Structure formats: structure tokens, C-alpha cells
Amino acid sequence: MQWLASGVLEWVRKLFWTAETPWQMLIEEARLIAPSADGVKMQCDLLSCQNAGWQGVTLNTTRGHFYRAALEGLTAQLQRNLQMLEKIGHFKASELLLVGGGSRNTLWNQIKANMLDIPVKVLDDAETTVAGAALFGWYGVGEFNSPEEARA
């Protein structure tokens, strides 16, 4: 899902700014927009369809609205995915651990915390993907009794 999210955000940047525009500029413009982006919504369910759509666009809509709506739309998709995982996994998430480039976006981190209603924690580990794969690999071959034990 996250590689799709970064692709969506890159697309929005190229659409309204340039590929060279610093991410901080997008973040600052979106930060000026109130939560819910004045009704502008981006439908980002890119796993079930390959189309994104915008709703609520008016003559007062700015590019900051589009970027904030993209962040909120992607977070809504994350929320649906997390709810599905919680349901099939019979658990309730108590926090969200973030890694990678998107985790440096403090506005998006706050949007995630607000929409998911759980704390977010940014991990500063460049090798998180490798460590996670190894953790589940060791658990999968029976070296540990649970992912939590492997993590410890």
C-alpha cells in the first residue's frame, strides 16, 4: 500500500508543482488548509480500481487543498486496511509505527494520528524492511513462537 501512497503523492506534486519542488513547500501549503480540506476529497482506493477521483472542488480550491485531500484520502485507505487487519487478526492496534520517507512528513503523521485515533511513532531505522522480513522469516520457520518474541 505505501508504495502506492508515495506514487500518488508524487503524482499530485507533478500535477500542481514540479517534480523538483521541495516536499516542504507542499506540506506548508497543505498545513494552511483546515482538516477535511474544505470538503475536497480524493478517492484513493487504488487497490480495487486504478483510478483516483476528486470531489468537492470549487473555484476557491488551491493546490494545497489537493495535497491535503490526497494525504487525508490515503490515510482513509490506511484506516480501512487497518480495520480489516484488526478484524481478521482479532486485535486492536494501540499505535502505528512509521518508517521511510513519508514518515518525515509531520503533517501527514498528525493526520494519521487524528484519523486513526492512535499514537504514531516514527522509527529511525534505515533497514526496517530487511529487519521485518527477517523477523517474520524466523517466526515462519519456527525459530520463535510469535512475531513479538522475534522482535524482542
C-alpha positions as CSV (number, residue, x, y, z in Angstrom):
1,M,0.0,0.0,0.0
2,Q,2.7,2.5,0.9
3,W,4.5,2.3,-2.4
4,L,1.1,3.2,-3.9
5,A,0.8,6.1,-1.5
6,S,4.2,7.6,-2.4
7,G,3.2,7.2,-6.1
8,V,0.0,9.1,-5.5
9,L,1.8,11.9,-3.7
10,E,4.5,12.1,-6.4
11,W,1.7,12.4,-9.0
12,V,0.0,15.2,-7.1
13,R,3.3,17.0,-6.8
14,K,4.0,16.8,-10.5
15,L,0.4,17.8,-11.3
16,F,0.3,21.0,-9.3
17,W,4.0,21.9,-8.7
18,T,7.1,20.4,-10.4
19,A,9.0,17.2,-9.8
20,E,11.8,19.3,-8.3
21,T,9.6,21.3,-5.9
22,P,10.7,20.6,-2.3
23,W,8.2,18.4,-0.3
24,Q,8.3,21.0,2.5
25,M,6.6,23.5,0.2
26,L,3.7,21.1,-0.4
27,I,3.5,20.4,3.3
28,E,3.4,24.1,4.2
29,E,0.7,24.8,1.7
30,A,-1.4,21.9,2.9
31,R,-0.8,22.9,6.6
32,L,-2.7,26.2,5.8
33,I,-5.8,24.2,4.9
34,A,-8.2,23.1,7.6
35,P,-8.8,19.4,8.3
36,S,-11.2,17.9,5.7
37,A,-9.7,20.3,3.1
38,D,-12.9,22.4,2.9
39,G,-14.8,19.5,1.5
40,V,-12.3,18.5,-1.1
41,K,-11.9,14.7,-1.1
42,M,-9.6,12.4,-3.1
43,Q,-10.8,8.9,-3.6
44,C,-7.6,6.8,-3.5
45,D,-8.8,3.2,-3.4
46,L,-6.1,2.2,-5.9
47,L,-6.0,-1.5,-4.8
48,S,-9.5,-2.2,-6.1
49,C,-9.5,0.2,-9.0
50,Q,-6.8,2.0,-10.8
51,N,-8.5,5.4,-10.8
52,A,-8.3,8.3,-8.4
53,G,-11.0,10.9,-8.2
54,W,-11.6,14.3,-6.7
55,Q,-14.9,15.6,-5.1
56,G,-15.8,19.0,-3.7
57,V,-13.6,21.1,-5.9
58,T,-14.7,24.7,-6.2
59,L,-13.3,27.9,-7.6
60,N,-11.7,28.5,-4.2
61,T,-9.8,25.2,-4.2
62,T,-6.0,25.7,-4.2
63,R,-3.2,23.2,-4.8
64,G,-2.8,23.0,-1.0
65,H,-6.3,21.6,-0.9
66,F,-5.4,18.9,-3.4
67,Y,-2.3,17.8,-1.5
68,R,-4.1,17.8,1.9
69,A,-7.0,15.9,0.3
70,A,-4.5,13.4,-1.0
71,L,-2.9,12.9,2.4
72,E,-6.4,12.5,4.0
73,G,-7.6,10.2,1.3
74,L,-4.6,7.9,1.6
75,T,-5.0,7.9,5.3
76,A,-8.7,6.9,4.9
77,Q,-7.5,4.0,2.8
78,L,-4.9,3.1,5.5
79,Q,-7.7,3.3,8.1
80,R,-9.8,0.8,6.1
81,N,-6.9,-1.5,5.7
82,L,-6.0,-1.4,9.4
83,Q,-9.7,-2.1,10.3
84,M,-9.6,-5.1,8.0
85,L,-6.4,-6.4,9.6
86,E,-7.7,-5.8,13.1
87,K,-10.9,-7.8,12.2
88,I,-9.2,-10.8,10.6
89,G,-6.3,-10.7,13.1
90,H,-8.6,-10.4,16.2
91,F,-6.6,-7.5,17.6
92,K,-6.8,-3.7,18.2
93,A,-3.9,-1.6,17.2
94,S,-2.5,0.5,20.0
95,E,0.0,2.5,17.9
96,L,1.2,3.0,14.4
97,L,4.9,2.6,13.7
98,L,6.1,4.7,10.7
99,V,9.2,4.2,8.6
100,G,10.6,5.5,5.3
101,G,10.4,8.9,3.6
102,G,6.7,9.6,4.2
103,S,7.4,9.3,7.9
104,R,9.3,12.6,7.8
105,N,6.1,14.4,6.8
106,T,4.9,15.7,10.2
107,L,1.6,16.9,8.8
108,W,0.8,13.5,7.4
109,N,1.8,11.9,10.7
110,Q,-0.6,14.1,12.6
111,I,-3.4,13.4,10.1
112,K,-2.8,9.7,10.6
113,A,-2.8,10.1,14.4
114,N,-6.1,12.1,14.2
115,M,-7.9,9.9,11.8
116,L,-6.8,6.6,13.3
117,D,-7.2,7.9,16.8
118,I,-4.0,6.1,17.9
119,P,-0.5,7.4,18.6
120,V,2.0,7.3,15.8
121,K,5.7,6.7,16.3
122,V,8.4,7.3,13.8
123,L,11.2,4.7,13.8
124,D,14.6,5.9,12.7
125,D,15.9,2.7,11.2
126,A,17.1,2.6,7.6
127,E,16.9,-1.2,7.5
128,T,13.3,-1.7,8.7
129,T,12.2,-3.6,5.7
130,V,15.0,-6.1,5.9
131,A,14.6,-6.4,9.7
132,G,10.9,-7.0,9.4
133,A,11.4,-9.7,6.7
134,A,14.0,-11.5,8.8
135,L,11.7,-11.3,11.9
136,F,8.8,-12.9,10.1
137,G,11.1,-15.4,8.3
138,W,12.5,-16.6,11.7
139,Y,8.9,-16.8,13.1
140,G,7.7,-18.6,9.9
141,V,10.4,-21.4,10.3
142,G,9.5,-21.9,14.0
143,E,12.6,-20.2,15.5
144,F,10.3,-18.0,17.6
145,N,6.8,-18.6,18.9
146,S,5.5,-15.2,17.9
147,P,6.5,-12.1,16.0
148,E,6.6,-10.3,19.3
149,E,9.2,-12.8,20.6
150,A,11.2,-12.5,17.5
151,R,11.1,-8.7,17.8
152,A,12.4,-8.7,21.4
